[in-house]
Structures are given as C-alpha cells and as structure tokens.
Amino acid sequence: MRFKSTELHTKQGQMSKLKQMLENLKKTIEVVDFLEVGFNLSSRPTAFDLILQTHFKGEKELDLYRVHPEHLKVLNYIREVISETAVVDYQMV
C-alpha cells in the first residue's frame, strides 16, 4: 500500500494506526489463520509503504473475510489514506 501523505509525521501516524487496525482483524475475524503487517525499508521511489500478508484455509474463508464488517471498517480508513495498492490473491500449488 502507498500512503497519500508524504509528510513524515502524518504518514507515520497513519501507518501506525492502520497497522493496529489490521492486526486487530486477526483477533476479531476467526477465518484469518495468519496476519502480518510490515513497513517498507527501501528508499526507492517505486517502493510501497506497507504490506499486509494474510493466510486463509481456502477461498471460502477469504471471501468471508472480504465482507466481514470489521474488515469493511478498515477498508473505509484505507480509502481515506492510501493512494495505491497492489494485491495478489494466490493459492499454493
């Protein structure tokens, strides 16, 4: 995810808030098997700011997560502060 704000103090505050919101989803949505949030270390201009990695038993659980009310609340905040995302939903083969 890439944040809209480039002002360091604002961006850091938004990153911390979003990290906490995302980590709380693991506690409130039981279909989430694994959830990890990381911050970017790279100074490259093409780098994104934050990564979310989640694991689910299968696509059914992922679909339940997508429409869960707590996840939708986080999505509303993401729409406020994030300018760009890249998503990869994949299955281990």
Backbone bond lengths (Angstrom), bond angles and torsions (degrees), N, CA, C in turn:
res aa  C-N    CA-C-N  psi(-1)  N-CA   C-N-CA  omega(-1)  CA-C   N-CA-C  phi
1 M - - - 1.439 - - 1.523 108.49 -
2 R 1.306 116.72 142.31 1.463 122.30 177.08 1.529 107.80 -116.30
3 F 1.309 115.78 125.97 1.463 121.07 -178.51 1.522 111.41 -78.64
4 K 1.322 115.44 148.57 1.465 120.69 178.72 1.523 111.06 -68.09
5 S 1.324 116.50 -43.70 1.461 121.18 -175.44 1.522 111.08 -72.01
6 T 1.325 116.07 138.15 1.457 121.08 173.40 1.528 110.41 -108.07
7 E 1.324 117.47 -6.28 1.458 122.02 177.37 1.525 107.80 -73.73
8 L 1.323 117.56 121.36 1.459 123.45 -168.60 1.534 113.44 -55.90
9 H 1.322 117.95 -49.64 1.470 120.70 -176.94 1.532 110.98 -62.96
10 T 1.318 117.05 -44.42 1.468 121.49 179.10 1.523 110.53 -63.26
11 K 1.309 115.76 -47.06 1.457 121.26 -178.12 1.532 111.15 -62.29
12 Q 1.314 117.73 -44.49 1.466 120.73 179.47 1.526 111.33 -62.11
13 G 1.319 116.92 -40.61 1.463 120.80 177.55 1.516 111.85 -63.77
14 Q 1.317 116.63 -43.40 1.467 120.91 178.14 1.513 111.49 -65.93
15 M 1.315 117.28 -38.94 1.463 121.03 178.93 1.527 110.53 -63.98
16 S 1.322 116.89 -44.57 1.468 120.68 179.35 1.523 111.33 -63.97
17 K 1.329 116.40 -42.39 1.464 120.25 179.70 1.525 110.47 -63.51
18 L 1.332 116.99 -45.94 1.466 120.11 -179.07 1.528 110.62 -65.66
19 K 1.318 117.78 -39.23 1.467 121.14 177.79 1.527 110.04 -58.04
20 Q 1.324 116.63 -46.63 1.464 120.48 -179.91 1.528 110.94 -63.92
21 M 1.328 116.83 -43.50 1.468 120.88 179.42 1.533 110.67 -60.44
22 L 1.324 115.96 -44.64 1.466 120.04 -179.40 1.529 111.23 -66.59
23 E 1.314 116.98 -43.66 1.464 120.05 -179.91 1.531 111.48 -63.87
24 N 1.315 117.36 -31.34 1.466 120.68 176.98 1.530 112.00 -65.95
25 L 1.335 117.21 -25.19 1.467 119.90 178.74 1.520 111.31 -62.33
26 K 1.318 117.39 -33.94 1.470 120.65 178.53 1.526 110.24 -61.62
27 K 1.324 116.65 -33.26 1.463 121.74 -178.54 1.523 112.30 -80.18
28 T 1.331 117.42 -25.55 1.467 120.58 -172.07 1.526 114.40 -107.78
29 I 1.314 118.07 -16.68 1.470 120.97 -178.86 1.523 107.70 -117.51
30 E 1.319 115.79 105.71 1.468 119.60 -170.44 1.527 114.85 -70.37
31 V 1.338 118.96 -15.07 1.469 119.50 178.98 1.532 112.42 -78.94
32 V 1.333 117.86 -6.88 1.466 121.66 177.67 1.523 108.49 -81.02
33 D 1.325 116.96 113.45 1.462 121.39 178.77 1.523 112.14 -82.57
34 F 1.328 116.74 -33.84 1.461 122.15 -176.92 1.517 107.73 -150.88
35 L 1.325 116.07 139.04 1.459 120.58 177.02 1.519 107.81 -146.75
36 E 1.333 115.61 129.42 1.462 121.59 179.36 1.521 109.16 -139.55
37 V 1.328 115.73 137.46 1.458 122.39 178.16 1.524 107.74 -119.83
38 G 1.323 116.53 132.79 1.459 120.71 178.88 1.514 111.40 -132.39
39 F 1.340 115.13 152.11 1.461 121.85 177.43 1.527 109.85 -103.56
40 N 1.308 116.29 146.24 1.452 123.73 -179.38 1.530 111.70 -65.09
41 L 1.314 116.36 139.91 1.465 122.44 174.40 1.523 112.23 -106.09
42 S 1.317 116.95 -15.75 1.460 121.84 -173.81 1.526 111.47 -79.41
43 S 1.319 115.64 146.54 1.462 120.92 175.71 1.533 111.96 -99.49
44 R 1.334 116.65 4.61 1.472 119.87 179.23 1.524 110.19 -64.93
45 P 1.308 117.91 139.78 1.468 120.68 -177.65 1.531 113.66 -66.16
46 T 1.309 117.90 -20.03 1.468 120.94 179.93 1.526 112.75 -87.14
47 A 1.322 117.04 -6.20 1.464 121.03 -176.50 1.522 111.40 -72.73
48 F 1.318 115.22 146.62 1.452 121.61 173.51 1.523 108.51 -86.81
49 D 1.345 116.97 166.91 1.457 122.00 -173.34 1.528 114.00 -93.09
50 L 1.311 117.70 -33.33 1.460 121.70 -171.52 1.517 109.81 -143.71
51 I 1.329 115.44 144.61 1.460 120.52 175.88 1.522 109.03 -124.19
52 L 1.309 114.86 141.65 1.457 122.27 172.72 1.523 107.14 -119.91
53 Q 1.323 115.53 125.07 1.459 120.32 175.48 1.522 107.43 -120.39
54 T 1.331 115.85 128.40 1.457 121.11 178.61 1.519 109.55 -130.79
55 H 1.322 115.15 153.72 1.460 121.71 175.33 1.524 108.41 -126.19
56 F 1.327 115.54 139.71 1.457 123.38 177.41 1.521 108.51 -132.59
57 K 1.318 116.30 156.71 1.470 120.07 177.71 1.526 111.34 -61.34
58 G 1.332 116.43 -35.45 1.454 120.43 -178.51 1.510 111.62 -169.73
59 E 1.316 115.14 -174.35 1.457 121.15 -177.03 1.528 112.25 -65.69
60 K 1.314 117.42 -33.13 1.467 121.33 177.63 1.533 110.27 -59.21
61 E 1.322 116.73 -45.18 1.462 120.83 179.68 1.525 111.31 -67.16
62 L 1.325 116.69 -38.62 1.462 120.81 175.96 1.523 110.05 -60.23
63 D 1.333 117.00 -43.35 1.465 120.90 178.84 1.524 111.39 -63.18
64 L 1.331 117.84 -38.46 1.467 121.15 177.23 1.528 110.76 -64.84
65 Y 1.312 116.97 -40.22 1.462 122.80 177.39 1.525 110.92 -61.47
66 R 1.313 116.21 -44.78 1.467 121.02 -176.30 1.529 113.08 -57.97
67 V 1.330 117.53 -34.50 1.464 120.57 -175.22 1.531 112.95 -104.12
68 H 1.324 117.35 2.79 1.464 120.81 179.91 1.533 109.42 -64.06
69 P 1.329 118.07 135.52 1.475 121.05 -177.88 1.531 114.08 -55.15
70 E 1.332 118.30 -37.11 1.472 119.73 179.56 1.530 111.09 -68.96
71 H 1.316 116.88 -36.67 1.466 120.54 176.44 1.528 109.99 -66.16
72 L 1.317 117.03 -39.78 1.463 120.62 179.43 1.527 111.60 -63.70
73 K 1.336 117.65 -34.28 1.468 121.09 176.09 1.526 110.52 -63.32
74 V 1.324 116.27 -41.99 1.463 120.17 178.79 1.525 109.70 -66.24
75 L 1.321 117.47 -39.88 1.470 120.35 177.56 1.519 112.07 -58.85
76 N 1.326 117.11 -37.39 1.468 120.16 177.45 1.524 110.93 -61.05
77 Y 1.333 117.06 -42.48 1.468 120.20 177.74 1.540 110.55 -66.86
78 I 1.320 116.36 -41.05 1.461 120.34 178.42 1.531 110.51 -57.61
79 R 1.299 116.76 -42.77 1.477 119.99 179.22 1.522 111.97 -61.84
80 E 1.333 117.35 -28.53 1.469 121.45 179.31 1.521 112.35 -74.05
81 V 1.344 117.05 -38.75 1.468 119.62 -167.65 1.529 114.90 -113.93
82 I 1.309 118.12 -12.31 1.466 121.39 -175.37 1.528 110.29 -102.89
83 S 1.321 115.99 134.37 1.468 120.17 179.24 1.523 112.41 -96.27
84 E 1.344 116.48 -26.68 1.460 119.28 -174.59 1.525 109.85 -155.26
85 T 1.326 114.95 142.26 1.460 120.04 175.61 1.526 109.58 -131.91
86 A 1.307 114.76 159.91 1.451 122.53 170.41 1.520 105.68 -132.04
87 V 1.324 116.87 129.46 1.450 121.48 -175.19 1.520 109.79 -124.78
88 V 1.333 115.33 136.27 1.453 121.50 173.17 1.528 106.76 -132.66
89 D 1.308 116.27 109.18 1.463 122.15 171.86 1.523 105.95 -100.30
90 Y 1.319 117.13 117.41 1.450 119.61 -174.17 1.521 111.15 -134.84
91 Q 1.303 114.85 161.65 1.443 122.70 177.36 1.522 108.51 -118.19
92 M 1.323 116.37 134.30 1.463 120.26 177.44 1.523 108.28 -70.26
93 V 1.326 115.95 133.71 1.465 120.81 179.23 1.511 110.69 -122.50
